[in-house]
Amino acid sequence: MGMGRIPQRYPSGCRVSNKELKQTIQMLYNKYGIKAVATATDITRYGYSTRACKVRTEDGRKNGLILIAI
């Protein structure tokens, strides 16, 4: 998945756990040789505004973000 595919994977208005976002962004950083540790809020660098929320997972409610395309 390239940087241009982030909007396809995460459409505006979707709720995503911080853990999932960090994993996805870190995978992209590794793929493109970016030497950084991903955080969930790094998604704001790729055309999103965010708002904190709770996301239901198999392990219960976890911290996450609502992604809003800008």
ROKOLVO-306671 format. One record per residue: x, y, z of N, C-alpha, C, CB in turn; residue in one letter; residue number from 1. Coordinates in Angstrom, 1 decimal. Glycine has a CB too. Example, Ala and Ser with C-alpha at 12.3 -4.5 7.8 and 13.67 -1.06 7.14 Angstrom:
% residues 2
<site <13.2,-5.7,7.8>,<12.3,-4.5,7.8>,<13.2,-3.3,7.8>,<11.3,-4.5,9.0>,'a',1>
<site <12.8,-2.2,7.1>,<13.7,-1.1,7.1>,<12.9,0.0,7.9>,<14.1,-0.6,5.7>,'s',2>
***
This chain:
% residues 70
<site <0.9,-1.2,0.0>,<0.0,0.0,0.0>,<0.9,1.2,0.0>,<-1.0,0.0,1.2>,'m',1>
<site <0.7,2.1,-1.0>,<1.5,3.3,-1.0>,<0.8,4.5,-0.3>,<1.7,3.8,-2.5>,'g',2>
<site <1.5,5.6,-0.1>,<0.9,6.7,0.6>,<-0.4,7.2,-0.1>,<1.9,7.9,0.6>,'m',3>
<site <-0.5,7.1,-1.4>,<-1.7,7.5,-2.1>,<-2.9,6.6,-1.8>,<-1.5,7.5,-3.5>,'g',4>
<site <-2.7,5.5,-1.2>,<-3.8,4.6,-0.9>,<-4.4,4.8,0.5>,<-3.4,3.1,-1.1>,'r',5>
<site <-3.9,5.6,1.2>,<-4.4,5.9,2.6>,<-5.9,6.3,2.5>,<-3.6,6.9,3.3>,'i',6>
<site <-6.3,7.3,1.6>,<-7.7,7.6,1.6>,<-8.6,6.5,1.1>,<-7.9,8.8,0.6>,'p',7>
<site <-8.1,5.5,0.3>,<-8.9,4.4,0.0>,<-9.1,3.5,1.1>,<-8.2,3.6,-1.2>,'q',8>
<site <-8.1,3.3,1.9>,<-8.2,2.4,3.1>,<-9.0,3.0,4.2>,<-6.8,2.0,3.6>,'r',9>
<site <-8.9,4.3,4.4>,<-9.5,5.0,5.5>,<-10.4,6.2,4.9>,<-8.5,5.6,6.5>,'y',10>
<site <-11.6,5.9,4.5>,<-12.4,7.0,4.0>,<-12.8,8.0,5.1>,<-13.7,6.4,3.3>,'p',11>
<site <-13.2,9.2,4.7>,<-13.6,10.2,5.6>,<-14.7,9.7,6.5>,<-14.0,11.5,4.9>,'s',12>
<site <-14.6,10.0,7.8>,<-15.7,9.6,8.7>,<-15.5,8.3,9.4>,<-17.0,9.6,8.0>,'g',13>
<site <-14.5,7.5,9.0>,<-14.3,6.2,9.6>,<-13.6,6.3,10.9>,<-13.5,5.2,8.7>,'c',14>
<site <-13.8,5.3,11.8>,<-13.2,5.3,13.1>,<-12.2,4.2,13.1>,<-14.3,5.0,14.2>,'r',15>
<site <-11.0,4.5,13.6>,<-9.9,3.6,13.5>,<-9.2,3.6,14.9>,<-8.9,3.9,12.4>,'v',16>
<site <-8.8,2.4,15.4>,<-8.0,2.4,16.6>,<-6.6,3.0,16.4>,<-7.9,0.9,17.2>,'s',17>
<site <-6.1,3.6,17.5>,<-4.8,4.1,17.4>,<-3.8,3.0,17.0>,<-4.4,4.7,18.8>,'n',18>
<site <-4.0,1.8,17.6>,<-3.1,0.7,17.3>,<-3.0,0.4,15.8>,<-3.5,-0.5,18.1>,'k',19>
<site <-4.2,0.3,15.2>,<-4.2,0.0,13.8>,<-3.6,1.1,12.9>,<-5.7,-0.2,13.3>,'e',20>
<site <-3.8,2.3,13.3>,<-3.2,3.4,12.5>,<-1.7,3.4,12.7>,<-3.7,4.8,13.0>,'l',21>
<site <-1.2,3.2,13.9>,<0.2,3.1,14.1>,<0.9,2.0,13.2>,<0.6,2.9,15.6>,'k',22>
<site <0.2,0.9,13.2>,<0.8,-0.3,12.5>,<0.8,0.0,11.0>,<-0.1,-1.5,12.7>,'q',23>
<site <-0.3,0.6,10.5>,<-0.3,0.9,9.0>,<0.7,2.0,8.6>,<-1.7,1.4,8.7>,'t',24>
<site <0.8,3.0,9.4>,<1.8,4.1,9.1>,<3.2,3.6,9.3>,<1.6,5.3,10.0>,'i',25>
<site <3.5,2.8,10.3>,<4.8,2.2,10.5>,<5.2,1.3,9.3>,<4.9,1.4,11.8>,'q',26>
<site <4.2,0.5,8.8>,<4.5,-0.3,7.6>,<4.9,0.6,6.4>,<3.2,-1.1,7.3>,'m',27>
<site <4.2,1.7,6.2>,<4.6,2.6,5.1>,<5.9,3.2,5.3>,<3.5,3.7,5.0>,'l',28>
<site <6.2,3.7,6.6>,<7.5,4.2,6.9>,<8.6,3.2,6.5>,<7.6,4.7,8.4>,'y',29>
<site <8.4,2.0,6.9>,<9.4,1.0,6.7>,<9.6,0.7,5.2>,<9.1,-0.4,7.4>,'n',30>
<site <8.5,0.7,4.5>,<8.5,0.4,3.0>,<9.3,1.5,2.3>,<7.0,0.3,2.5>,'k',31>
<site <9.1,2.7,2.7>,<9.7,3.8,2.0>,<11.0,4.3,2.7>,<8.8,5.0,1.9>,'y',32>
<site <11.5,3.6,3.6>,<12.8,3.9,4.2>,<12.8,5.1,5.1>,<13.8,4.0,3.2>,'g',33>
<site <11.7,5.5,5.7>,<11.6,6.6,6.6>,<12.0,6.1,7.9>,<10.1,7.2,6.6>,'i',34>
<site <13.0,6.8,8.5>,<13.5,6.4,9.8>,<12.8,7.2,10.9>,<15.0,6.6,9.9>,'k',35>
<site <11.6,6.7,11.2>,<10.8,7.4,12.2>,<9.9,6.3,12.9>,<9.9,8.5,11.6>,'a',36>
<site <9.5,6.6,14.1>,<8.5,5.7,14.8>,<7.1,6.3,14.6>,<8.9,5.5,16.3>,'v',37>
<site <6.2,5.6,14.1>,<4.9,6.1,13.8>,<4.0,6.3,15.0>,<4.1,5.1,12.9>,'a',38>
<site <3.2,7.3,15.0>,<2.2,7.6,16.0>,<0.9,7.7,15.3>,<2.5,8.9,16.9>,'t',39>
<site <-0.2,7.5,15.9>,<-1.5,7.5,15.3>,<-1.8,8.9,14.7>,<-2.6,7.1,16.3>,'a',40>
<site <-1.3,10.0,15.4>,<-1.6,11.3,14.9>,<-0.8,11.7,13.7>,<-1.4,12.3,16.0>,'t',41>
<site <0.2,10.9,13.3>,<0.9,11.1,12.0>,<0.0,11.1,10.8>,<2.0,10.0,11.8>,'d',42>
<site <-1.2,10.6,10.9>,<-2.2,10.5,9.9>,<-2.5,12.0,9.4>,<-3.4,9.8,10.3>,'i',43>
<site <-2.4,12.9,10.3>,<-2.7,14.3,9.9>,<-1.7,14.9,8.9>,<-2.7,15.2,11.2>,'t',44>
<site <-0.6,14.2,8.7>,<0.3,14.6,7.6>,<-0.2,14.2,6.2>,<1.7,14.0,7.9>,'r',45>
<site <-1.2,13.4,6.2>,<-1.6,12.8,4.9>,<-3.1,13.2,4.6>,<-1.5,11.3,4.9>,'y',46>
<site <-3.4,14.4,4.9>,<-4.7,15.0,4.5>,<-5.9,14.7,5.3>,<-5.0,14.5,3.1>,'g',47>
<site <-5.7,14.4,6.6>,<-6.8,14.2,7.5>,<-6.8,15.1,8.7>,<-6.8,12.7,8.0>,'y',48>
<site <-7.9,15.4,9.2>,<-8.1,16.1,10.5>,<-8.7,14.9,11.3>,<-9.1,17.3,10.4>,'s',49>
<site <-8.4,15.0,12.6>,<-8.8,13.9,13.5>,<-9.6,14.4,14.7>,<-7.6,13.0,13.9>,'t',50>
<site <-10.4,13.5,15.3>,<-11.0,13.7,16.6>,<-11.0,12.4,17.4>,<-12.5,14.2,16.4>,'r',51>
<site <-10.6,12.5,18.6>,<-10.5,11.3,19.5>,<-11.9,10.7,19.7>,<-9.9,11.7,20.9>,'a',52>
<site <-11.9,9.4,19.8>,<-13.1,8.6,20.0>,<-12.7,7.3,20.6>,<-13.9,8.4,18.7>,'c',53>
<site <-13.7,6.5,20.9>,<-13.5,5.1,21.3>,<-14.0,4.2,20.2>,<-14.4,4.8,22.7>,'k',54>
<site <-13.2,3.1,20.0>,<-13.5,2.2,18.9>,<-13.7,0.8,19.5>,<-12.3,2.1,17.9>,'v',55>
<site <-14.8,0.1,19.1>,<-15.0,-1.2,19.5>,<-14.1,-2.2,18.8>,<-16.5,-1.6,19.3>,'r',56>
<site <-13.4,-3.1,19.6>,<-12.6,-4.1,19.1>,<-13.0,-5.4,19.7>,<-11.1,-3.8,19.3>,'t',57>
<site <-12.3,-6.5,19.3>,<-12.6,-7.8,19.9>,<-12.1,-7.8,21.4>,<-11.8,-8.9,19.2>,'e',58>
<site <-11.2,-6.9,21.7>,<-10.7,-6.8,23.1>,<-11.4,-5.7,23.9>,<-9.2,-6.5,23.1>,'d',59>
<site <-12.5,-5.2,23.4>,<-13.2,-4.2,24.2>,<-13.1,-2.8,23.5>,<-12.8,-4.1,25.6>,'g',60>
<site <-13.4,-1.8,24.2>,<-13.3,-0.4,23.6>,<-11.9,0.1,23.8>,<-14.4,0.5,24.3>,'r',61>
<site <-11.4,0.6,22.7>,<-10.0,1.1,22.7>,<-10.0,2.6,22.2>,<-9.1,0.2,21.8>,'k',62>
<site <-8.9,3.3,22.5>,<-8.8,4.6,22.0>,<-8.6,4.6,20.5>,<-7.6,5.3,22.8>,'n',63>
<site <-9.1,5.6,19.9>,<-9.0,5.7,18.4>,<-9.2,7.1,17.9>,<-10.0,4.7,17.7>,'g',64>
<site <-9.4,7.2,16.6>,<-9.6,8.5,16.0>,<-10.7,8.4,15.0>,<-8.3,9.0,15.4>,'l',65>
<site <-11.5,9.5,14.8>,<-12.4,9.6,13.7>,<-11.6,10.4,12.7>,<-13.7,10.3,14.1>,'i',66>
<site <-11.5,9.9,11.5>,<-10.7,10.5,10.4>,<-11.6,11.4,9.5>,<-9.9,9.5,9.6>,'l',67>
<site <-11.2,12.6,9.3>,<-12.0,13.5,8.5>,<-11.1,14.1,7.4>,<-12.6,14.7,9.4>,'i',68>
<site <-11.4,13.7,6.2>,<-10.6,14.2,5.0>,<-10.7,15.7,4.9>,<-11.0,13.4,3.7>,'a',69>
<site <-9.5,16.3,4.6>,<-9.6,17.8,4.4>,<-9.0,18.1,3.0>,<-8.7,18.5,5.5>,'i',70>
***
